[in-house]
Amino acid sequence: MKRHAYIPRPDWREKVESVGLTFHSHADGPYWDESAAYELTAGEVDELESAANKLHFLCIDAAEAVIKNNWWNRLSIPPAAVPGILKSWERDDFSLYGRFDLSYDGITPPKLLEYNADTPTALVEAAVAQWFWLQEVHPAADQFNSIHERLIEAWKRWAGKIVHFSGVKNFIEDEMTLLYLRDTCEQAGVTAKTVFIDDIGWDSRQNFFVDLDGARIERAFKLYPWEWMWSDEFNVHLEKDCVQFIEPMWKMLLTNKGLLPVLWELFPDHPNLLPAYDVAEPLGNNYIRKPKLSREGCNVSWVEGGVVLEENGGNYGTEGFVFQSPASLPDFGGNHPVFGVWVVDHEAAGLGIREDTRRITGNLSRFVPHFFT
């Protein structure tokens, strides 16, 4: 594994915007960063792919253990959600995608940091923007990236039907992610409609959700966390199980960091897992404290020798924390990459790399393209 420096393409902003990556920069600099790229070997790609495939099914086994043992409190699952999770699990409701965040140095096996299994973003940059970068900068090389094709193939099972796409208004990253996913859905022969979360209505006479046209919502891809849905005012209608949601309700178990201690308990010393516990004591004075429902590194603390070395702000933590052994993050000139392996329809499909000079990846951490030879 190598990190190479590059001179960005002169018109890189226009080029990434043309493929949907309109949120490429922020006040502190570029989010999409093509001043560097990671070169992997085919063997390293195989190892990342294999690790994600194994971890996905380990997580499913761990979710089954939560269900069998009624460990809902360990994941801070609201009691009202339990019946719906069980129905969704028993039906094996369709799951489109997720993203594993892994630490990896090319020497030791990839280690699971967390599984973003409900509302993962960084999709447009991973599936599309870095692929077009590769075609222009390294046309003879390859890339771990079949995300686009795999998404279209997954949607094909619903060809001829209607899927609503829903998210929050005026949040550009979510809107572009939804637009991209809607495009892959339509390429599969599925009719797609957009309705923002705030615009979804309830038809009390017929007992189903409706869009602004009054049309029934039967299937909905929602880029909106399940825990938010269960805290919204319309949550009483979720119990009526009248919409097939994507991601399905059972993914509440996989995306919850409360699953990390369950995984370690079930599969101790697994080469792709880090020790994780419900309490800090087994890890002594060195651990990472993570809120069970945190996103983008919010409220994560890195503790060494009992001292907090790094900590992110945010609004998470009331749901409780888990404690994970620190990962050995690679260091490339002060840059620490995290390897995001995408899973589409239960199978590893591609890679996106984000890096930061800090050891806790956050919302502004840079996305850096990759290739392999």
C-alpha positions as CSV (number, residue, x, y, z in Angstrom):
1,M,0.0,0.0,0.0
2,K,1.3,3.4,-1.0
3,R,0.1,7.0,-0.8
4,H,1.0,9.1,-3.8
5,A,1.0,12.9,-4.2
6,Y,-0.7,14.3,-7.3
7,I,-1.3,17.7,-8.9
8,P,-5.2,18.0,-9.0
9,R,-6.7,18.3,-12.4
10,P,-7.1,22.0,-13.3
11,D,-10.9,21.7,-13.7
12,W,-11.5,19.0,-11.0
13,R,-14.4,21.0,-9.4
14,E,-16.3,21.1,-12.6
15,K,-15.6,17.5,-13.3
16,V,-16.8,16.1,-10.0
17,E,-19.8,18.4,-10.0
18,S,-20.8,17.0,-13.4
19,V,-21.2,13.5,-11.9
20,G,-23.1,14.7,-8.9
21,L,-20.4,15.5,-6.3
22,T,-21.5,19.1,-5.7
23,F,-20.4,19.0,-2.0
24,H,-16.7,18.7,-2.9
25,S,-15.5,21.6,-0.7
26,H,-16.2,23.2,2.7
27,A,-14.9,26.3,4.5
28,D,-11.7,24.6,5.7
29,G,-10.7,23.2,2.2
30,P,-11.6,20.4,-0.1
31,Y,-13.6,17.4,1.0
32,W,-12.9,15.6,-2.3
33,D,-9.1,15.6,-2.3
34,E,-7.3,14.4,-5.4
35,S,-3.9,15.9,-4.4
36,A,-3.3,12.3,-3.2
37,A,-4.3,8.8,-4.0
38,Y,-3.8,5.4,-2.5
39,E,-2.2,2.6,-4.5
40,L,-3.1,-0.9,-3.4
41,T,-2.1,-4.4,-4.6
42,A,-4.6,-6.9,-5.9
43,G,-3.9,-9.0,-2.8
44,E,-4.8,-6.1,-0.5
45,V,-8.0,-5.5,-2.3
46,D,-8.9,-9.2,-2.0
47,E,-8.2,-9.0,1.7
48,L,-10.5,-6.0,2.2
49,E,-13.2,-7.6,0.2
50,S,-12.9,-10.9,2.0
51,A,-13.0,-9.2,5.4
52,A,-16.1,-7.2,4.6
53,N,-17.9,-10.3,3.4
54,K,-17.0,-12.2,6.5
55,L,-17.9,-9.3,8.8
56,H,-21.3,-8.8,7.2
57,F,-22.4,-12.3,8.1
58,L,-20.8,-12.1,11.5
59,C,-23.0,-9.1,12.1
60,I,-26.1,-11.0,11.0
61,D,-25.2,-13.8,13.4
62,A,-24.7,-11.2,16.2
63,A,-28.1,-9.6,15.4
64,E,-29.7,-13.1,15.6
65,A,-28.1,-13.5,19.1
66,V,-29.6,-10.1,20.2
67,I,-33.0,-11.3,19.1
68,K,-32.7,-14.7,20.7
69,N,-31.4,-13.4,24.0
70,N,-33.6,-10.3,24.1
71,W,-30.6,-8.0,24.4
72,W,-32.6,-5.0,23.2
73,N,-31.3,-2.8,26.1
74,R,-27.7,-3.5,25.2
75,L,-28.4,-1.7,21.9
76,S,-30.8,0.9,23.5
77,I,-33.6,-0.3,21.1
78,P,-36.9,1.4,22.0
79,P,-39.5,-1.2,23.1
80,A,-42.0,0.0,20.5
81,A,-39.6,-0.9,17.7
82,V,-39.1,-4.5,18.8
83,P,-42.2,-6.1,17.2
84,G,-41.4,-4.4,13.8
85,I,-37.8,-5.5,13.9
86,L,-38.9,-9.1,14.6
87,K,-41.4,-9.0,11.6
88,S,-38.8,-7.5,9.3
89,W,-36.2,-10.1,10.4
90,E,-38.5,-13.0,10.0
91,R,-39.5,-11.8,6.5
92,D,-35.8,-11.2,5.6
93,D,-36.8,-7.8,4.2
94,F,-34.7,-6.5,1.3
95,S,-31.5,-4.7,2.3
96,L,-29.8,-2.6,-0.4
97,Y,-26.4,-1.5,1.0
98,G,-24.1,-0.6,3.9
99,R,-20.6,0.5,4.5
100,F,-17.9,-1.1,6.8
101,D,-15.3,1.3,8.1
102,L,-12.1,-0.7,8.6
103,S,-8.6,0.1,9.8
104,Y,-6.0,-1.5,7.6
105,D,-2.2,-1.2,7.0
106,G,-1.7,-3.8,4.4
107,I,0.2,-6.0,6.9
108,T,-2.3,-7.1,9.7
109,P,-5.8,-8.1,8.8
110,P,-8.5,-5.4,8.4
111,K,-10.2,-4.5,11.7
112,L,-13.8,-3.5,12.1
113,L,-14.3,0.0,13.4
114,E,-18.0,0.2,12.8
115,Y,-20.8,-0.8,10.3
116,N,-22.8,2.0,8.8
117,A,-25.7,-0.2,7.8
118,D,-28.7,2.1,7.8
119,T,-27.9,5.5,6.2
120,P,-24.4,5.4,4.9
121,T,-23.2,8.4,2.8
122,A,-20.0,9.0,0.8
123,L,-21.6,7.0,-1.9
124,V,-21.5,9.4,-4.9
125,E,-17.7,9.9,-4.4
126,A,-17.0,6.2,-4.0
127,A,-19.2,4.8,-6.8
128,V,-18.9,7.6,-9.4
129,A,-16.4,10.4,-8.8
130,Q,-13.4,8.3,-8.1
131,W,-14.2,6.0,-11.1
132,F,-14.1,8.9,-13.5
133,W,-10.9,10.2,-11.8
134,L,-9.4,6.7,-12.5
135,Q,-10.4,6.8,-16.2
136,E,-8.6,10.1,-16.7
137,V,-5.6,9.8,-14.3
138,H,-4.9,6.0,-14.3
139,P,-6.7,4.5,-17.3
140,A,-4.5,1.4,-17.3
141,A,-5.1,0.6,-13.6
142,D,-8.1,-0.9,-11.8
143,Q,-10.2,0.0,-8.9
144,F,-12.2,-1.9,-6.3
145,N,-15.5,-0.5,-7.5
146,S,-18.5,-2.3,-8.9
147,I,-20.9,-0.3,-6.7
148,H,-22.9,1.2,-9.5
149,E,-23.5,-2.0,-11.4
150,R,-24.3,-3.9,-8.2
151,L,-26.9,-1.3,-7.1
152,I,-28.7,-1.5,-10.5
153,E,-28.7,-5.3,-10.3
154,A,-30.1,-5.2,-6.8
155,W,-33.0,-2.9,-7.8
156,K,-34.0,-5.1,-10.7
157,R,-36.1,-7.4,-8.4
158,W,-38.6,-4.5,-8.2
159,A,-38.7,-3.7,-11.9
160,G,-42.2,-2.4,-12.9
161,K,-43.0,-1.3,-9.3
162,I,-42.8,2.1,-7.6
163,V,-40.2,3.2,-4.9
164,H,-40.4,6.5,-3.1
165,F,-37.1,8.2,-2.1
166,S,-37.1,10.3,1.0
167,G,-34.7,12.3,3.0
168,V,-34.3,15.7,4.7
169,K,-34.8,19.0,2.7
170,N,-32.0,21.4,2.1
171,F,-29.1,19.0,3.0
172,I,-27.1,18.9,-0.2
173,E,-25.1,15.7,0.5
174,D,-28.3,13.7,1.3
175,E,-30.1,15.2,-1.6
176,M,-27.4,14.2,-4.1
177,T,-27.1,10.7,-2.6
178,L,-30.8,10.2,-3.0
179,L,-30.7,11.6,-6.5
180,Y,-27.9,9.1,-7.4
181,L,-29.7,6.1,-5.8
182,R,-32.9,7.1,-7.6
183,D,-31.0,7.1,-10.9
184,T,-29.6,3.6,-10.3
185,C,-33.2,2.5,-9.4
186,E,-34.6,3.9,-12.6
187,Q,-31.9,2.3,-14.6
188,A,-33.1,-1.0,-13.2
189,G,-36.6,-0.4,-14.7
190,V,-38.2,0.7,-11.4
191,T,-40.4,3.8,-11.2
192,A,-39.0,6.3,-8.7
193,K,-40.7,9.2,-7.0
194,T,-39.3,11.7,-4.5
195,V,-41.0,12.9,-1.3
196,F,-39.2,14.6,1.5
197,I,-39.7,13.3,5.0
198,D,-41.5,16.5,6.1
199,D,-43.9,16.1,3.2
200,I,-45.1,12.5,4.0
201,G,-48.7,12.4,5.1
202,W,-50.9,9.8,6.7
203,D,-54.3,8.8,5.3
204,S,-56.3,8.0,8.4
205,R,-59.2,6.5,6.5
206,Q,-57.1,3.9,4.6
207,N,-54.3,3.6,7.1
208,F,-51.3,4.2,4.9
209,F,-48.6,6.8,4.2
210,V,-49.1,9.1,1.2
211,D,-47.0,11.5,-0.8
212,L,-47.9,15.1,-1.8
213,D,-50.1,13.8,-4.6
214,G,-52.0,11.6,-2.2
215,A,-50.6,8.4,-3.7
216,R,-49.9,5.5,-1.4
217,I,-46.3,4.9,-0.4
218,E,-45.8,1.1,-0.5
219,R,-42.0,1.0,-0.8
220,A,-39.6,3.7,0.4
221,F,-35.9,4.2,0.5
222,K,-35.3,6.5,3.4
223,L,-32.0,8.3,4.0
224,Y,-33.2,9.0,7.5
225,P,-32.1,7.1,10.6
226,W,-34.5,4.6,12.1
227,E,-33.9,6.0,15.6
228,W,-35.1,9.4,14.3
229,M,-38.2,7.8,12.8
230,W,-39.0,6.1,16.1
231,S,-38.8,9.5,17.9
232,D,-40.9,11.4,15.3
233,E,-44.6,12.1,15.9
234,F,-45.7,9.7,13.2
235,N,-43.9,6.8,14.9
236,V,-47.3,5.3,16.1
237,H,-48.0,4.5,12.4
238,L,-44.8,2.6,12.0
239,E,-46.2,-0.2,14.1
240,K,-48.9,-0.8,11.4
241,D,-46.1,-2.1,9.1
242,C,-47.7,-0.7,5.9
243,V,-44.5,0.3,4.1
244,Q,-41.5,-1.8,3.0
245,F,-38.7,0.4,4.0
246,I,-35.1,0.4,2.7
247,E,-33.1,0.0,4.7
248,P,-35.4,-2.5,6.6
249,M,-36.1,-2.2,10.3
250,W,-33.8,-5.2,11.1
251,K,-30.9,-3.1,10.0
252,M,-31.3,-1.1,13.3
253,L,-29.4,-4.0,14.9
254,L,-26.4,-3.9,12.4
255,T,-25.9,-0.2,12.4
256,N,-25.9,0.1,16.2
257,K,-22.4,0.2,17.8
258,G,-23.9,-1.7,20.7
259,L,-23.4,-4.7,18.4
260,L,-19.6,-4.4,18.7
261,P,-19.4,-5.9,22.2
262,V,-21.8,-8.6,21.1
263,L,-19.6,-9.5,18.2
264,W,-16.5,-9.7,20.4
265,E,-18.4,-11.8,22.9
266,L,-19.5,-14.3,20.2
267,F,-16.3,-14.3,18.2
268,P,-13.4,-13.5,20.6
269,D,-10.0,-13.1,18.9
270,H,-11.5,-13.0,15.4
271,P,-8.8,-11.6,13.2
272,N,-11.2,-8.9,11.8
273,L,-12.5,-7.7,15.2
274,L,-11.2,-5.4,17.9
275,P,-11.9,-6.1,21.5
276,A,-15.1,-4.3,22.5
277,Y,-17.2,-4.1,25.7
278,D,-20.2,-2.5,27.3
279,V,-18.0,-1.0,29.9
280,A,-14.4,0.4,29.9
281,E,-12.8,-1.7,32.6
282,P,-11.6,-4.7,30.5
283,L,-9.6,-2.3,28.3
284,G,-7.9,-0.5,31.2
285,N,-6.9,3.1,30.4
286,N,-6.7,2.8,26.7
287,Y,-9.9,2.7,24.7
288,I,-12.2,4.4,22.2
289,R,-15.5,5.5,23.7
290,K,-18.3,5.5,21.1
291,P,-22.0,6.4,21.4
292,K,-24.1,3.6,20.2
293,L,-25.9,5.7,17.6
294,S,-23.2,8.2,16.7
295,R,-22.5,9.2,13.1
296,E,-19.5,10.9,11.4
297,G,-17.4,10.4,14.6
298,C,-19.7,12.6,16.7
299,N,-19.0,12.4,20.5
300,V,-16.3,9.8,20.0
301,S,-13.3,10.0,22.4
302,W,-9.8,8.5,22.1
303,V,-8.4,7.7,25.5
304,E,-4.8,6.7,26.3
305,G,-3.4,6.3,29.8
306,G,-6.8,7.5,31.1
307,V,-6.4,10.8,29.3
308,V,-8.7,12.0,26.5
309,L,-6.3,12.7,23.6
310,E,-8.9,13.4,21.0
311,E,-12.7,14.0,21.2
312,N,-15.4,15.1,18.7
313,G,-18.4,17.2,19.7
314,G,-22.0,16.4,18.8
315,N,-25.4,15.5,20.2
316,Y,-25.0,11.8,20.8
317,G,-24.4,9.9,24.0
318,T,-27.7,9.8,25.9
319,E,-28.3,6.4,24.3
320,G,-25.2,5.0,26.1
321,F,-21.7,4.1,25.0
322,V,-19.5,1.2,24.0
323,F,-15.8,0.8,24.5
324,Q,-13.5,-0.5,21.8
325,S,-9.8,-1.2,21.8
326,P,-7.9,1.4,19.8
327,A,-7.0,0.4,16.2
328,S,-3.5,0.6,14.9
329,L,-4.2,3.2,12.2
330,P,-1.6,3.5,9.4
331,D,0.3,6.8,9.2
332,F,1.2,8.3,5.8
333,G,3.0,11.5,6.5
334,G,0.6,12.4,9.3
335,N,-2.5,11.2,7.3
336,H,-4.6,8.4,8.8
337,P,-6.8,6.5,6.2
338,V,-10.0,4.6,7.0
339,F,-11.1,2.1,4.5
340,G,-14.8,2.1,3.8
341,V,-15.9,-1.1,2.1
342,W,-19.3,-1.0,0.6
343,V,-21.7,-3.9,0.8
344,V,-24.5,-4.1,-1.8
345,D,-27.2,-6.8,-1.6
346,H,-25.1,-8.7,1.1
347,E,-21.8,-8.7,-0.9
348,A,-18.8,-6.5,-0.8
349,A,-18.8,-4.2,-3.9
350,G,-16.3,-1.4,-3.6
351,L,-14.0,0.8,-1.6
352,G,-13.9,4.5,-0.6
353,I,-11.0,5.9,1.5
354,R,-11.3,8.8,3.8
355,E,-8.3,10.3,5.7
356,D,-7.6,12.9,8.3
357,T,-4.6,14.2,10.3
358,R,-6.6,13.3,13.4
359,R,-7.2,9.7,14.4
360,I,-11.0,10.2,14.7
361,T,-12.6,10.4,11.3
362,G,-15.2,13.1,11.2
363,N,-17.7,14.9,8.9
364,L,-14.9,17.0,7.2
365,S,-12.4,14.2,6.8
366,R,-11.2,14.1,3.2
367,F,-12.2,11.5,0.6
368,V,-9.2,10.3,-1.4
369,P,-9.4,8.2,-4.5
370,H,-7.6,4.8,-4.9
371,F,-6.5,2.4,-7.6
372,F,-4.8,-1.0,-7.6
373,T,-2.3,-2.7,-9.9
